[in-house]
Amino acid sequence: MPNLTSLTSRYGLSVPLVLPPMLGASGGKLAGAVSRAGGLGFVAWSPGPAAALSSELALARQIAGPSASLGVGVQLWQLDARGQEGLDVFSTIAAATDVRSLWLFAGDWKRWVEKLRGLERQAGLGEAAAKDIWLQVGSVAEAKEALESKLIDVLVVQGSEAGGHGLIASTPLNSLLSQIISLNRSSSSPIPIVAAGGLMNGFDLAHVLSLGAAGGAMGTRFLMTTQSKFPLAKKSMVANAREGREGHNATERSVAWDRLAGAQWPQEYDGRALVNRSPSLYAALTHKNDDFDELKRDYAQAVAEEDYSFVSVYAGVGAGLIRKEENAEYVVREVQQQLESSLAASSYSDRR
């Protein structure tokens, strides 16, 4: 399916399937496996030294092979928070010539794009070696700003169904994606759109392609792979989640986990995780204007004890649909087969 969409053509993919850079899950082993199987894998920078990221990127390349496309992703607020270490990491990314794509999220992306281009010029890298910029957005306003800037190569549209962090004011993927695709098509320079949020199989991927997306990102599905860094205890929690059981949702969105952990996420973001005690306890204290210090100490103890009835287990609305670990390459192949079957039945034609 190399010419199915603008995404598969641009990156030489067998299937327009993307592994997003998930902190604590998307390491070199997982990204490399996804890319080797024909998708596009992104390594997530886990806050730490540049040397650690270089090792993960080298592992991804070793597994993916010499010609497969790979990417790296960063949370921009984390780069800012780490000062010189963040700058060192970003310089390492700029100099990584075998990583084509850089996924940016949650921060002053225009400033960092400008910094990237400056670092590439200093390194003597020509235009052909410049990184493609992928920007994750969660609103029409963010998408409009990105499209008008002409600085972005791929736009990732994240709906509220997604696990992990996103805009508090985000909306469900279908509505958001349709609006942004319409905006993109009216642009003088339309770019590939990648849909994210609740996608779990090739049929979901076929649906977003039918809306006009050029590809789809699957987070929760790849959390549950053998190559994922996601801890086994958390995988078990996700596998045993029951969306809709007894009228309850398996996941919810809240700022509680970040507030209790002391994570300094920008105030416009919250996170979707498995339902547990933290949000209700946090809400009760907020209502009473009580001090959070004791609850924060309890949360820190729960982290040390891996008590996931209290600690966050970030996952999307697909939690519980995958009951066991799978090999990431098998996931890519299965998604491709399901997508081909769905497209054949619907007489799909590329409109991206």
Buried (B, 14 or more C-beta within 10 A) or exposed (E): BEEBBBBBBBBEBBBBBBBBBBBBBBBBBBBBBBBBBBBBBBBBBBBEEBEBBBEBBBBBBEBBEEEBBBBBBBBBBBBBBBEEBBBBBBBBBBBBEBBBBBBBBBBEBBEBBEBBBEBBEEEEBEEEEBBBBBBBBBBBEBBBBBBEEEBBBBBBBBBBBBBBBBBBEBBEBBEBBBBBBEBBEEEEEBBBBBBBBBBBBBEBBBBBBEBBBBBBBBBBBBBBBBBBBBBEEBBBBBBEBEEEEEEEBBBBBBBBBBBBBEBEBEEEBBBBBBBBBBBEBBEEBEEEEEEBEEBBEBBBEBBEEEBBEBBBBBBBBBBBBBEEBBEBBEBBBBBBEBBBEBBEEEEBEBEB
